[in-house]
Amino acid sequence: MKEIRLHGRGGQGVVKASQIVVKAVVAEGKCRQFIPFFGVERKGSPVFGYLRISDKPIRRKMQVYEPDILIIMDDSLVTLPATYEGLKEGGLIVINSRKTRQELGIPAQAGDVAIVDATGISEELLGRNIPNTSMLGAFAKVSGMVDKEKLFQEIENSFGAVNRKAAEMAYEQVAIIGE
């Protein structure tokens, strides 16, 4: 089982991104679980989502406290203590940013860091900062946890061809920076 924690801001599509991953994983025949956490429900407030993906039934029903993977949709969240909290040794971080690993203050226990300018892609294609589908494309490439074609099809079914293109662009543009 892999545990994933998503960090974003209200309006960036954390919940919808998680729902799309769940649909794609189900289409592959895997087990999944999604738990949203909103806190203050207003645009721009920090929001979280918790995903579990496994080939076996998932019995755990709580927040993810020690994620294998962090998906960070807004690099302004890296200054919050909770963002990197509990990340497993060698954990993967997928982040929406133009900054370097050093500028982001990535903790020592992190393994690979995947950086993609999801905001730039979404603003170019959608005209606004909704990085969720771009981040899913990057996640698919660097994690290998979800079939990219099933994921891209779910994105297109939910949001249309332009969002699928955003995911495909991020899939191609994501840069993996080792430890």
C-alpha positions in Angstrom: 0.0 0.0 0.0 1.2 3.5 -0.9 0.0 6.5 1.1 -0.2 9.9 -0.6 -0.9 13.3 1.0 -2.0 16.1 -1.3 -1.5 19.8 -0.3 -3.1 22.7 -2.0 -5.2 25.8 -1.6 -9.0 26.0 -1.9 -9.9 26.3 -5.6 -6.8 24.5 -6.9 -8.7 21.2 -7.4 -7.2 18.9 -4.7 -10.5 17.1 -4.2 -11.3 16.7 -7.9 -7.7 15.5 -8.5 -8.0 12.8 -5.9 -11.4 11.7 -7.2 -9.9 11.3 -10.7 -7.0 9.2 -9.4 -9.5 7.0 -7.6 -11.5 6.5 -10.8 -8.4 5.6 -12.8 -7.1 3.2 -10.1 -10.5 1.5 -10.0 -10.4 1.1 -13.8 -7.1 -0.8 -13.3 -8.7 -3.1 -10.7 -6.7 -1.8 -7.8 -8.0 -0.8 -4.3 -8.1 2.8 -3.3 -9.2 5.2 -0.6 -9.7 8.9 -0.6 -10.2 11.1 2.5 -10.6 14.8 1.9 -9.8 17.3 4.7 -11.0 20.9 4.2 -10.4 22.8 7.4 -11.7 26.3 6.6 -13.6 26.0 3.4 -12.8 29.1 1.5 -10.8 29.9 -1.7 -7.1 30.2 -1.0 -7.1 28.4 2.4 -4.8 25.3 2.8 -6.6 22.1 2.0 -5.5 18.4 2.2 -6.4 15.2 0.7 -5.3 11.7 1.6 -5.1 8.8 -0.9 -4.2 5.2 -0.4 -3.5 2.9 -3.4 -3.0 -0.9 -3.1 -3.4 -4.2 -4.8 -5.0 -5.5 -1.7 -8.0 -4.3 0.3 -7.3 -1.3 2.4 -8.6 -1.5 6.0 -7.0 1.7 7.4 -9.5 4.5 7.7 -7.7 7.6 9.0 -5.7 10.5 7.7 -2.2 9.8 6.2 0.4 10.7 8.9 3.4 9.1 7.2 3.1 9.6 3.5 5.2 7.8 0.9 4.4 10.6 -1.6 3.6 14.3 -1.2 1.8 16.1 -4.0 2.1 19.9 -3.3 0.0 22.0 -5.7 1.2 25.3 -4.4 4.8 26.0 -3.4 3.8 28.7 -1.0 2.8 25.9 1.3 6.3 24.7 1.9 6.8 27.2 4.7 3.9 25.6 6.7 5.3 23.0 9.2 2.6 20.4 8.3 3.6 20.2 4.7 6.6 17.9 5.0 5.5 16.4 8.4 5.8 12.7 8.6 7.3 12.1 5.1 8.8 8.7 5.0 12.6 8.3 4.6 13.2 8.4 0.8 9.7 9.7 0.1 8.8 11.2 -3.2 7.7 14.8 -3.5 5.8 16.1 -6.6 5.6 19.9 -6.5 4.2 22.7 -8.6 7.0 25.2 -8.7 9.6 27.0 -10.7 12.0 27.0 -7.8 15.0 24.7 -7.1 15.1 21.9 -4.6 17.2 24.1 -2.4 14.9 27.1 -2.6 12.0 24.9 -1.6 13.6 23.7 1.6 13.1 20.1 0.9 13.8 18.0 4.1 16.7 15.6 4.3 14.5 12.5 4.5 13.0 13.2 1.0 14.2 11.0 -1.9 13.4 12.2 -5.4 11.7 15.5 -6.0 9.6 16.0 -9.1 9.1 19.7 -10.1 6.7 20.9 -12.7 5.4 24.3 -13.5 1.7 23.2 -13.3 0.6 26.8 -12.7 2.3 27.9 -15.9 0.7 25.1 -17.9 -2.8 25.7 -16.4 -2.6 29.5 -17.0 -1.4 28.9 -20.6 -4.2 26.4 -21.4 -7.0 27.3 -19.1 -6.4 31.0 -18.4 -6.2 30.5 -14.6 -4.3 28.8 -11.8 -6.0 25.4 -11.5 -3.0 23.1 -11.4 -4.7 19.8 -10.5 -4.8 18.1 -13.9 -1.2 19.1 -14.7 -0.1 17.8 -11.3 -1.8 14.5 -12.0 0.2 14.1 -15.3 3.4 14.7 -13.4 2.3 12.3 -10.6 1.6 9.6 -13.2 5.0 9.8 -14.7 7.1 9.9 -11.6 5.2 7.5 -9.4 4.2 4.8 -11.9 1.2 4.1 -9.6 -1.5 4.8 -12.2 -1.9 3.9 -15.8 -1.4 7.2 -17.7 -3.9 6.4 -20.4 -6.6 5.5 -17.9 -5.8 8.7 -15.9 -5.8 10.9 -19.0 -9.1 9.5 -20.1 -10.6 10.2 -16.7 -9.3 13.7 -16.8 -10.9 14.2 -20.3 -14.2 12.6 -19.1 -14.3 15.0 -16.1 -12.9 18.2 -17.5 -12.5 18.0 -21.3 -9.7 17.7 -23.8 -7.9 20.9 -22.7 -7.3 19.5 -19.2 -6.1 16.2 -20.7 -3.6 18.3 -22.7 -2.5 20.0 -19.5 -1.8 16.6 -17.9 0.0 15.4 -21.0 2.2 18.5 -21.0 3.1 18.1 -17.4 3.8 14.4 -18.0 6.4 15.4 -20.6 7.8 18.5 -18.7 8.2 17.2 -15.1 11.8 17.2 -14.0 13.0 14.6 -11.4 15.8 15.9 -9.1 17.6 13.2 -7.1 18.7 13.5 -3.5 
